Amino acid sequence: MNNRIKFLLGIQYPIIAGGMVWCSGWELASAVSNAGGLGLIGSGSMSPEVLKEHIQKCREATDKPFGVNVPLIHHNVAQLMEVIMEEKVPVVFTSAGNPKIWTGKLHEKGIKVVHVIANTKFALKCEQAGVDAIVAEGFEAGGHNGREETTTMVLIPQIRKVTNLPLISAGGIATGGGMLAAFALGADGIQMGTRFAVSKESSASEEFKKLCINIKEGDTILSLKKITPTRIIKNEFYRKIQEAENNGATKEDISQILGHEKSRKGIFEGDITDGELEIGQVSSLIDEIPASKEIIDKIIKEYNDGLKNLIAM
């Protein structure tokens, strides 16, 4: 399998583990990189000091490339970037902001930049900003999502139509068949969040993981639209949000219910009743908690088998 994402990132397989808050620590990132993909450390829940610790532990655990995901709206973004540049991290995935602000500075340090988008407008802005690749994330994805609610099946060919940048497909992918479909639509690689969130090396709580492998079709929903559209599991926290919205709650009212660190409470600490439980639609296809290497090996086998079947047809 030869493509631009493999060569750009220096990895064996064009598979990236999304840099997820409360799930993507150094253990998951290093395990994915050791298995031939690209592991990302999710800095969205980290202080600069904690991020530095995770980067150093990840480097001790793997001699393969790895990266850091940085939400550009993070209140400590400048300090996080300073740590990343000091530690000479090979690649940074940015999201939730303008990539132009940091791309040039990271390039000066020899760091590759990939930006996450959910529409063609921002794909073009990425091209203008000079990023090395883009992640196009569809409506099916867990966590923060695009306001357009465009599905991956529609989004990938739309993005490919307007830019020739290396393109990574995300949202609703957890199988080799999903990877094959993404490639058929014009992607050069895939990013999986949910599939790796429910892995042995994920730092999410066991309570959260066990809940995820029992999710059925329709158990997740895009909520919190008055703040930032976020796909979550339907639980008591979601029902409080829904009731407030049905009663005409304002953005400020919803923010008060959300409070601070609701996602930490749910995902990391295991409060599956009152916590904010971010996960993708594709969780309904997942029924086990394997190691990251098992996930990647299975994805590649399914991809190759699916490709042979298509050629035979």
C-alpha positions as CSV (number, residue, x, y, z in Angstrom):
1,M,0.0,0.0,0.0
2,N,1.8,3.1,-1.2
3,N,0.3,6.6,-0.8
4,R,1.1,10.2,0.2
5,I,0.1,9.9,3.9
6,K,2.5,7.0,4.5
7,F,5.3,8.9,2.9
8,L,4.4,12.3,4.5
9,L,4.3,10.9,8.0
10,G,6.8,8.1,7.7
11,I,4.5,5.3,8.8
12,Q,3.8,1.8,7.7
13,Y,0.0,2.1,7.3
14,P,-2.1,5.3,6.6
15,I,-4.0,4.9,9.8
16,I,-4.1,7.7,12.5
17,A,-5.5,7.4,16.0
18,G,-7.4,10.5,16.7
19,G,-6.0,12.7,19.5
20,M,-8.9,12.4,21.9
21,V,-9.4,14.2,25.2
22,W,-9.2,11.8,28.2
23,C,-8.4,8.8,25.9
24,S,-5.2,9.6,24.0
25,G,-2.3,9.6,26.4
26,W,1.2,8.3,25.7
27,E,0.3,4.7,26.1
28,L,-2.3,4.7,23.3
29,A,-0.1,6.9,21.1
30,S,3.0,4.8,21.4
31,A,1.0,1.5,20.9
32,V,-0.6,2.8,17.7
33,S,2.8,4.0,16.4
34,N,4.5,0.7,17.3
35,A,1.7,-1.1,15.4
36,G,2.5,0.8,12.2
37,G,0.0,3.7,12.4
38,L,0.4,7.2,13.7
39,G,-0.5,7.7,17.4
40,L,-1.5,11.1,18.6
41,I,-1.4,12.5,22.1
42,G,-4.6,14.5,22.8
43,S,-3.4,17.7,24.5
44,G,-6.9,19.2,24.9
45,S,-7.1,18.0,28.5
46,M,-3.5,18.7,29.4
47,S,-1.4,21.4,31.0
48,P,1.9,22.2,29.3
49,E,3.7,20.2,32.1
50,V,1.5,17.1,31.6
51,L,1.9,17.3,27.8
52,K,5.7,17.4,28.2
53,E,5.6,14.3,30.4
54,H,3.4,12.4,27.9
55,I,5.7,13.4,25.0
56,Q,8.8,12.1,26.8
57,K,7.1,8.9,27.9
58,C,5.9,8.3,24.4
59,R,9.3,8.8,22.9
60,E,10.7,6.2,25.4
61,A,8.0,3.7,24.4
62,T,8.4,4.0,20.6
63,D,11.1,4.8,18.1
64,K,8.4,5.4,15.5
65,P,6.8,8.7,14.5
66,F,4.0,10.1,16.7
67,G,2.2,13.4,17.0
68,V,0.2,15.7,19.2
69,N,-3.4,17.0,18.6
70,V,-3.8,20.6,19.6
71,P,-7.3,22.3,19.7
72,L,-6.4,25.9,18.8
73,I,-9.1,27.3,21.1
74,H,-7.2,25.8,24.1
75,H,-6.6,28.6,26.7
76,N,-2.9,27.4,26.9
77,V,-2.3,26.9,23.2
78,A,0.9,29.0,23.1
79,Q,2.4,27.1,26.0
80,L,1.4,23.8,24.5
81,M,3.0,24.7,21.2
82,E,6.2,25.8,22.9
83,V,6.5,22.4,24.6
84,I,5.8,20.7,21.2
85,M,8.5,22.7,19.5
86,E,11.0,22.3,22.3
87,E,10.5,18.5,22.3
88,K,10.7,18.4,18.5
89,V,7.5,16.4,18.0
90,P,7.4,15.2,14.3
91,V,3.9,16.2,13.5
92,V,1.0,18.3,14.9
93,F,-2.7,17.9,14.2
94,T,-4.5,21.2,14.8
95,S,-8.2,21.7,15.1
96,A,-10.9,24.2,16.2
97,G,-9.3,27.3,14.9
98,N,-7.3,29.1,12.2
99,P,-4.3,26.9,11.0
100,K,-2.5,30.0,9.6
101,I,-1.5,31.2,13.0
102,W,0.8,28.3,13.8
103,T,1.6,26.4,10.6
104,G,4.5,28.7,9.6
105,K,6.0,28.6,13.1
106,L,5.8,24.8,13.3
107,H,7.3,24.4,9.8
108,E,10.2,26.5,10.9
109,K,11.0,23.9,13.5
110,G,10.7,21.1,10.9
111,I,7.3,19.9,12.2
112,K,4.6,18.7,9.8
113,V,1.1,20.2,10.2
114,V,-2.2,18.5,9.6
115,H,-5.5,20.4,10.2
116,V,-8.9,19.0,10.9
117,I,-11.9,20.5,9.0
118,A,-15.6,19.7,8.3
119,N,-16.3,21.7,5.2
120,T,-14.9,22.9,1.9
121,K,-14.5,26.5,3.0
122,F,-11.9,25.5,5.6
123,A,-10.3,23.0,3.4
124,L,-9.4,25.9,1.1
125,K,-8.2,28.0,4.1
126,C,-5.9,25.1,5.0
127,E,-4.4,25.1,1.5
128,Q,-3.8,28.9,1.8
129,A,-2.2,28.4,5.2
130,G,0.3,25.9,3.8
131,V,-0.6,22.8,5.9
132,D,0.9,19.5,4.8
133,A,-2.4,17.5,4.9
134,I,-6.0,17.8,6.1
135,V,-8.4,15.6,8.0
136,A,-12.0,15.8,6.8
137,E,-14.3,14.7,9.6
138,G,-17.8,13.8,9.0
139,F,-21.0,14.2,11.0
140,E,-20.8,10.6,12.3
141,A,-17.7,11.4,14.5
142,G,-17.7,11.5,18.2
143,G,-17.0,14.6,20.2
144,H,-16.9,18.1,18.7
145,N,-18.4,18.1,15.2
146,G,-19.1,20.4,12.2
147,R,-22.1,22.6,12.2
148,E,-23.0,21.6,8.7
149,E,-23.7,18.0,9.8
150,T,-22.2,16.7,6.5
151,T,-21.7,12.9,6.5
152,T,-18.3,11.4,5.7
153,M,-19.7,9.8,2.5
154,V,-20.6,13.3,1.2
155,L,-17.7,15.3,2.7
156,I,-14.7,13.4,1.4
157,P,-15.6,13.7,-2.4
158,Q,-16.5,17.4,-1.8
159,I,-13.1,18.1,-0.2
160,R,-11.3,16.1,-2.9
161,K,-13.0,18.2,-5.5
162,V,-11.6,21.5,-4.2
163,T,-8.1,20.5,-3.1
164,N,-5.3,18.1,-4.0
165,L,-3.8,18.2,-0.5
166,P,-3.2,14.8,1.1
167,L,-6.6,13.9,2.6
168,I,-7.4,11.8,5.7
169,S,-10.9,10.7,6.2
170,A,-12.5,10.6,9.7
171,G,-15.9,10.0,11.1
172,G,-17.7,6.6,11.1
173,I,-14.6,4.4,10.3
174,A,-13.8,1.4,12.4
175,T,-13.3,-1.4,9.9
176,G,-11.2,-2.3,6.9
177,G,-14.3,-1.9,4.7
178,G,-14.7,1.7,6.0
179,M,-11.1,2.3,5.1
180,L,-11.6,0.9,1.6
181,A,-14.7,3.1,1.1
182,A,-12.8,6.2,2.2
183,F,-10.1,5.5,-0.3
184,A,-12.6,5.0,-3.0
185,L,-14.0,8.4,-2.3
186,G,-10.6,10.1,-2.6
187,A,-9.0,9.8,0.8
188,D,-5.3,9.0,1.2
189,G,-5.6,7.8,4.8
190,I,-8.0,7.3,7.7
191,Q,-8.3,8.7,11.2
192,M,-10.1,6.6,13.8
193,G,-11.1,8.0,17.2
194,T,-13.9,5.8,18.5
195,R,-12.2,2.5,17.5
196,F,-9.1,3.5,19.5
197,A,-11.0,5.1,22.4
198,V,-12.3,1.6,23.0
199,S,-8.9,-0.2,23.1
200,K,-6.8,-1.6,25.9
201,E,-4.3,1.2,25.8
202,S,-6.9,4.0,25.8
203,S,-6.8,6.0,29.1
204,A,-10.6,6.1,29.2
205,S,-12.2,4.5,32.2
206,E,-13.2,0.8,32.0
207,E,-16.8,1.8,32.8
208,F,-16.9,4.1,29.7
209,K,-15.3,1.4,27.5
210,K,-17.8,-1.3,28.7
211,L,-20.7,1.0,28.0
212,C,-19.4,1.7,24.5
213,I,-19.2,-1.9,23.5
214,N,-22.9,-2.3,24.4
215,I,-24.1,0.8,22.4
216,K,-26.8,0.1,19.9
217,E,-27.9,2.0,16.8
218,G,-29.3,5.4,17.8
219,D,-27.7,5.5,21.2
220,T,-25.5,8.5,20.3
221,I,-26.8,11.9,19.2
222,L,-25.4,15.3,18.2
223,S,-26.1,17.6,21.1
224,L,-25.0,20.9,22.7
225,K,-25.6,22.7,19.3
226,K,-26.0,26.1,21.0
227,I,-22.4,25.8,22.2
228,T,-20.4,23.5,20.0
229,P,-22.1,20.5,18.3
230,T,-20.9,17.4,20.1
231,R,-21.8,13.8,19.6
232,I,-22.5,12.1,22.9
233,I,-24.2,9.0,24.4
234,K,-27.8,9.4,25.5
235,N,-27.7,9.3,29.3
236,E,-29.0,11.4,32.2
237,F,-26.6,14.3,31.4
238,Y,-27.9,14.4,27.8
239,R,-31.5,14.3,29.0
240,K,-30.9,17.3,31.2
241,I,-29.5,19.2,28.2
242,Q,-32.4,18.1,26.0
243,E,-35.0,19.2,28.6
244,A,-33.4,22.6,29.0
245,E,-33.2,23.1,25.2
246,N,-36.9,22.1,24.9
247,N,-37.8,24.7,27.5
248,G,-36.0,27.5,25.6
249,A,-32.7,27.5,27.5
250,T,-30.1,30.0,26.3
251,K,-26.5,29.3,25.4
252,E,-25.5,30.6,28.9
253,D,-28.1,28.3,30.5
254,I,-26.6,25.3,28.6
255,S,-23.1,26.3,29.6
256,Q,-24.1,26.3,33.2
257,I,-25.5,22.7,33.0
258,L,-22.4,21.6,31.2
259,G,-20.2,23.2,33.9
260,H,-16.5,22.3,34.0
261,E,-14.8,19.0,33.1
262,K,-18.1,17.0,32.4
263,S,-16.2,15.0,29.8
264,R,-13.5,14.2,32.4
265,K,-16.2,13.0,34.8
266,G,-17.7,10.8,32.2
267,I,-14.9,9.5,30.0
268,F,-11.9,9.5,32.4
269,E,-13.6,9.0,35.8
270,G,-16.3,6.6,34.7
271,D,-19.5,8.5,35.7
272,I,-21.7,7.1,32.9
273,T,-24.9,8.7,34.4
274,D,-24.0,12.4,34.8
275,G,-20.9,12.7,32.7
276,E,-20.5,13.9,29.2
277,L,-19.8,10.7,27.2
278,E,-18.3,11.6,23.8
279,I,-18.3,8.8,21.2
280,G,-19.0,8.2,17.5
281,Q,-21.9,6.5,15.8
282,V,-19.7,3.7,14.7
283,S,-19.5,2.5,18.3
284,S,-22.6,0.4,17.6
285,L,-20.3,-1.8,15.4
286,I,-17.8,-2.3,18.3
287,D,-18.2,-5.2,20.7
288,E,-14.8,-5.9,22.1
289,I,-11.8,-4.0,23.7
290,P,-8.7,-5.2,21.9
291,A,-5.1,-4.0,21.9
292,S,-4.2,-1.3,19.3
293,K,-2.0,-3.7,17.3
294,E,-5.0,-6.2,17.0
295,I,-7.1,-3.3,15.8
296,I,-4.6,-2.3,13.1
297,D,-3.9,-5.8,12.0
298,K,-7.6,-6.5,11.6
299,I,-8.2,-3.3,9.7
300,I,-5.4,-4.1,7.2
301,K,-6.7,-7.7,6.7
302,E,-10.2,-6.5,6.1
303,Y,-9.0,-3.8,3.7
304,N,-7.0,-6.3,1.7
305,D,-9.7,-8.9,1.6
306,G,-12.3,-6.3,0.6
307,L,-10.0,-5.0,-2.2
308,K,-9.6,-8.5,-3.6
309,N,-13.4,-9.0,-3.5
310,L,-14.0,-5.8,-5.4
311,I,-11.4,-6.6,-8.0
312,A,-13.0,-10.0,-8.5
313,M,-16.3,-8.4,-9.0
